[in-house]
Amino acid sequence: MKLDIITPGSTLFTGDDIYLVQLPGVDGSFEIMNHHAPLISVLKSGKIKVLVKGITPQFFEIKGGVIEVQNNKVLVLAE
């Protein structure tokens, strides 16, 4: 799955071989895996955990934002 984490000032992460993304939703944390159903959700402050095959998990701190999942692509617009 493809993942982009974008802030108003920069791109925090972009990658194609993502196994799992864990996100801080306003109603609790949730995970996105390959071929997830389409989704739009609001995010709260917290850490995004990104698992790439064969690489140590990566973490990104955000202050909130929005996530869109569609066609095996995940777009996070973060503050």
Backbone as JSON Lines, residues from 0, in Angstrom:
{"i":0,"aa":"M","n":[0.85,-1.17,0.0],"ca":[0.0,0.0,0.0],"c":[0.9,1.23,0.0]}
{"i":1,"aa":"K","n":[0.41,2.29,-0.6],"ca":[1.16,3.55,-0.67],"c":[0.7,4.47,0.45]}
{"i":2,"aa":"L","n":[1.65,5.17,1.07],"ca":[1.34,6.09,2.16],"c":[2.05,7.42,1.95]}
{"i":3,"aa":"D","n":[1.31,8.51,2.14],"ca":[1.88,9.86,2.16],"c":[1.39,10.55,3.43]}
{"i":4,"aa":"I","n":[2.33,11.1,4.2],"ca":[2.01,11.92,5.38],"c":[2.51,13.32,5.08]}
{"i":5,"aa":"I","n":[1.56,14.25,4.96],"ca":[1.89,15.61,4.52],"c":[1.43,16.61,5.57]}
{"i":6,"aa":"T","n":[2.28,17.61,5.84],"ca":[1.94,18.73,6.71],"c":[1.91,19.99,5.84]}
{"i":7,"aa":"P","n":[1.41,21.1,6.37],"ca":[1.41,22.33,5.56],"c":[2.81,22.76,5.12]}
{"i":8,"aa":"G","n":[3.83,22.41,5.88],"ca":[5.18,22.85,5.55],"c":[6.08,21.85,4.86]}
{"i":9,"aa":"S","n":[5.7,20.55,4.91],"ca":[6.61,19.55,4.35],"c":[5.91,18.19,4.2]}
{"i":10,"aa":"T","n":[6.64,17.28,3.58],"ca":[6.2,15.89,3.5],"c":[6.99,15.11,4.53]}
{"i":11,"aa":"L","n":[6.29,14.53,5.52],"ca":[6.97,13.78,6.58],"c":[7.39,12.39,6.11]}
{"i":12,"aa":"F","n":[6.55,11.78,5.26],"ca":[6.83,10.41,4.82],"c":[6.12,10.14,3.51]}
{"i":13,"aa":"T","n":[6.78,9.38,2.65],"ca":[6.15,8.83,1.46],"c":[6.78,7.47,1.19]}
{"i":14,"aa":"G","n":[5.96,6.47,0.91],"ca":[6.47,5.13,0.67],"c":[5.44,4.24,0.02]}
{"i":15,"aa":"D","n":[5.92,3.16,-0.63],"ca":[5.04,2.29,-1.41],"c":[4.82,0.9,-0.82]}
{"i":16,"aa":"D","n":[5.73,0.38,-0.03],"ca":[5.64,-1.0,0.43],"c":[5.22,-1.06,1.9]}
{"i":17,"aa":"I","n":[4.14,-0.37,2.23],"ca":[3.68,-0.25,3.61],"c":[2.83,-1.46,3.98]}
{"i":18,"aa":"Y","n":[3.11,-2.04,5.13],"ca":[2.35,-3.2,5.61],"c":[1.19,-2.77,6.51]}
{"i":19,"aa":"L","n":[1.42,-1.77,7.37],"ca":[0.41,-1.35,8.33],"c":[0.66,0.09,8.76]}
{"i":20,"aa":"V","n":[-0.42,0.83,8.98],"ca":[-0.35,2.19,9.52],"c":[-1.28,2.24,10.72]}
{"i":21,"aa":"Q","n":[-0.76,2.66,11.87],"ca":[-1.57,2.83,13.08],"c":[-1.72,4.32,13.33]}
{"i":22,"aa":"L","n":[-2.96,4.76,13.57],"ca":[-3.25,6.2,13.65],"c":[-4.04,6.55,14.9]}
{"i":23,"aa":"P","n":[-3.87,7.79,15.41],"ca":[-4.62,8.24,16.59],"c":[-5.95,8.88,16.18]}
{"i":24,"aa":"G","n":[-7.02,8.1,16.06],"ca":[-8.33,8.64,15.72],"c":[-8.96,9.36,16.9]}
{"i":25,"aa":"V","n":[-9.91,10.23,16.63],"ca":[-10.56,10.98,17.71],"c":[-11.37,10.06,18.63]}
{"i":26,"aa":"D","n":[-11.79,8.9,18.13],"ca":[-12.53,7.94,18.96],"c":[-11.66,6.77,19.4]}
{"i":27,"aa":"G","n":[-10.35,6.89,19.23],"ca":[-9.42,5.83,19.6],"c":[-8.52,5.48,18.43]}
{"i":28,"aa":"S","n":[-7.42,4.78,18.73],"ca":[-6.48,4.45,17.66],"c":[-7.06,3.36,16.76]}
{"i":29,"aa":"F","n":[-6.62,3.36,15.5],"ca":[-7.06,2.35,14.56],"c":[-5.93,2.06,13.58]}
{"i":30,"aa":"E","n":[-6.07,0.96,12.85],"ca":[-5.02,0.54,11.92],"c":[-5.57,0.36,10.52]}
{"i":31,"aa":"I","n":[-4.72,0.62,9.55],"ca":[-5.04,0.43,8.14],"c":[-4.04,-0.58,7.6]}
{"i":32,"aa":"M","n":[-4.55,-1.6,6.91],"ca":[-3.71,-2.6,6.26],"c":[-4.01,-2.62,4.77]}
{"i":33,"aa":"N","n":[-3.25,-3.42,4.02],"ca":[-3.45,-3.52,2.57],"c":[-4.91,-3.78,2.22]}
{"i":34,"aa":"H","n":[-5.37,-3.14,1.17],"ca":[-6.7,-3.33,0.6],"c":[-7.83,-3.0,1.58]}
{"i":35,"aa":"H","n":[-7.6,-2.02,2.42],"ca":[-8.63,-1.56,3.36],"c":[-9.76,-0.89,2.58]}
{"i":36,"aa":"A","n":[-10.95,-0.97,3.12],"ca":[-12.11,-0.3,2.51],"c":[-11.89,1.21,2.49]}
{"i":37,"aa":"P","n":[-12.5,1.91,1.55],"ca":[-12.38,3.38,1.51],"c":[-12.83,3.99,2.85]}
{"i":38,"aa":"L","n":[-12.12,5.05,3.24],"ca":[-12.35,5.64,4.56],"c":[-11.88,7.07,4.58]}
{"i":39,"aa":"I","n":[-12.62,7.92,5.28],"ca":[-12.17,9.27,5.62],"c":[-12.42,9.42,7.11]}
{"i":40,"aa":"S","n":[-11.4,9.91,7.86],"ca":[-11.55,10.02,9.3],"c":[-10.73,11.21,9.82]}
{"i":41,"aa":"V","n":[-11.1,11.67,11.01],"ca":[-10.4,12.78,11.67],"c":[-9.41,12.19,12.67]}
{"i":42,"aa":"L","n":[-8.23,12.82,12.75],"ca":[-7.18,12.37,13.66],"c":[-6.97,13.38,14.78]}
{"i":43,"aa":"K","n":[-6.55,12.88,15.94],"ca":[-6.21,13.76,17.06],"c":[-4.68,13.76,17.23]}
{"i":44,"aa":"S","n":[-4.21,14.51,18.19],"ca":[-2.78,14.55,18.48],"c":[-2.3,13.17,18.91]}
{"i":45,"aa":"G","n":[-1.11,12.81,18.45],"ca":[-0.54,11.52,18.82],"c":[0.51,11.09,17.83]}
{"i":46,"aa":"K","n":[0.82,9.79,17.86],"ca":[1.86,9.24,16.99],"c":[1.25,8.35,15.92]}
{"i":47,"aa":"I","n":[1.8,8.47,14.72],"ca":[1.47,7.55,13.63],"c":[2.59,6.52,13.58]}
{"i":48,"aa":"K","n":[2.21,5.26,13.59],"ca":[3.18,4.17,13.49],"c":[3.1,3.58,12.09]}
{"i":49,"aa":"V","n":[4.25,3.47,11.42],"ca":[4.31,2.96,10.05],"c":[5.19,1.71,10.03]}
{"i":50,"aa":"L","n":[4.62,0.61,9.52],"ca":[5.39,-0.63,9.37],"c":[5.64,-0.89,7.89]}
{"i":51,"aa":"V","n":[6.92,-0.92,7.53],"ca":[7.35,-1.23,6.18],"c":[8.03,-2.59,6.24]}
{"i":52,"aa":"K","n":[7.74,-3.45,5.27],"ca":[8.32,-4.79,5.27],"c":[9.84,-4.73,5.35]}
{"i":53,"aa":"G","n":[10.41,-5.42,6.34],"ca":[11.86,-5.52,6.48],"c":[12.54,-4.33,7.12]}
{"i":54,"aa":"I","n":[11.78,-3.35,7.61],"ca":[12.38,-2.14,8.2],"c":[11.79,-1.94,9.6]}
{"i":55,"aa":"T","n":[12.58,-1.4,10.51],"ca":[12.14,-1.08,11.86],"c":[10.96,-0.1,11.8]}
{"i":56,"aa":"P","n":[9.96,-0.27,12.68],"ca":[8.81,0.66,12.66],"c":[9.26,2.12,12.77]}
{"i":57,"aa":"Q","n":[8.55,2.99,12.07],"ca":[8.82,4.42,12.11],"c":[7.64,5.11,12.77]}
{"i":58,"aa":"F","n":[7.92,6.19,13.53],"ca":[6.88,6.93,14.25],"c":[6.94,8.39,13.85]}
{"i":59,"aa":"F","n":[5.75,9.0,13.7],"ca":[5.65,10.41,13.35],"c":[4.64,11.06,14.28]}
{"i":60,"aa":"E","n":[5.05,12.13,14.94],"ca":[4.2,12.86,15.87],"c":[3.36,13.88,15.09]}
{"i":61,"aa":"I","n":[2.04,13.87,15.33],"ca":[1.16,14.85,14.68],"c":[0.32,15.56,15.73]}
{"i":62,"aa":"K","n":[-0.25,16.69,15.36],"ca":[-1.12,17.45,16.25],"c":[-2.58,17.37,15.83]}
{"i":63,"aa":"G","n":[-2.89,16.44,14.96],"ca":[-4.25,16.27,14.45],"c":[-4.21,16.24,12.93]}
{"i":64,"aa":"G","n":[-5.37,16.01,12.33],"ca":[-5.42,15.99,10.88],"c":[-6.56,15.15,10.35]}
{"i":65,"aa":"V","n":[-6.42,14.73,9.08],"ca":[-7.44,13.96,8.38],"c":[-6.75,12.84,7.6]}
{"i":66,"aa":"I","n":[-7.4,11.68,7.51],"ca":[-6.88,10.57,6.71],"c":[-7.91,10.2,5.65]}
{"i":67,"aa":"E","n":[-7.4,9.88,4.46],"ca":[-8.24,9.36,3.38],"c":[-7.61,8.05,2.89]}
{"i":68,"aa":"V","n":[-8.42,7.0,2.8],"ca":[-7.97,5.71,2.27],"c":[-8.82,5.4,1.04]}
{"i":69,"aa":"Q","n":[-8.14,5.13,-0.08],"ca":[-8.86,4.81,-1.3],"c":[-7.92,4.11,-2.28]}
{"i":70,"aa":"N","n":[-8.37,3.0,-2.87],"ca":[-7.59,2.27,-3.88],"c":[-6.2,1.89,-3.4]}
{"i":71,"aa":"N","n":[-6.1,1.41,-2.16],"ca":[-4.83,0.98,-1.56],"c":[-3.82,2.12,-1.43]}
{"i":72,"aa":"K","n":[-4.32,3.34,-1.33],"ca":[-3.48,4.53,-1.09],"c":[-4.0,5.22,0.16]}
{"i":73,"aa":"V","n":[-3.07,5.61,1.02],"ca":[-3.41,6.3,2.26],"c":[-2.79,7.68,2.23]}
{"i":74,"aa":"L","n":[-3.62,8.69,2.43],"ca":[-3.15,10.07,2.47],"c":[-3.49,10.65,3.83]}
{"i":75,"aa":"V","n":[-2.46,11.1,4.55],"ca":[-2.65,11.75,5.84],"c":[-2.28,13.22,5.68]}
{"i":76,"aa":"L","n":[-3.26,14.1,5.92],"ca":[-3.01,15.53,5.95],"c":[-2.96,15.92,7.41]}
{"i":77,"aa":"A","n":[-1.75,16.19,7.91],"ca":[-1.52,16.38,9.34],"c":[-1.15,17.82,9.66]}
{"i":78,"aa":"E","n":[-1.39,18.2,10.91],"ca":[-0.95,19.5,11.42],"c":[0.4,19.37,12.03]}
